[in-house]
Amino acid sequence: MVNAFDDVLSANEKFAATFTDPGLRGVAAHGLAVLTCMDSRIDPLSMLGLGKGDAKILRNAGARVTDDMLRTLVLSHYLLGVKRVMVVAHTDCGMSSKSEEQVHATIKEMSGLDSRSLHFAMVSDQESVLRGDVQRVRSSPYLPADMPVAGAIYDVSTGRLRVVVAADAEAL
């Protein structure tokens, strides 16, 4: 019987056979947290010229600042050395290609399931949503008011970042 994970477990065996513990600590060596989309075209460390151990990478659909992302940022700041945050959305994002209603309809059509109890936080205006998400981090009562938070959009076709909200600028 073929296991759905045989390919990745086999790859891990090969990886582990030559793995050497680099001795990295669990803190963000560059004091950076990057909240970005789960899109597999994005390689956050390479995109920013960083390596293993340099930053905390947080990912979800659409690079949204959800309650769970805020919880993770608070833990990252107080326990893992994060002193600055960059929220990075990207071009050609699936979260901006449909409305919330369209996503629910697609799920219903494909599975028969009613998903309306879930909120997917679709993105109708990427720059506006990014500005709001940056502001949400900045206004968290659990994070330092002076912590630098920036927002950018990564172009998946060129590899370039375009800063939408500078760390020293007002988000809204």
Protein Blocks (a to p, Z undefined) as FASTA:
>chain_A
ZZfklmmmmmmmmmmmmgccehiafbdfkopacdddfbfkbcfklmnopaehkaccddde
hiiacfklmmmmmmmmmmnopabdcddddehifklmbcfklmmmmmmmmnopafklpceh
iafblmlmmmmmmmmmmmpmkbcfklccddddddfknopacdfbdfkbcfZZ
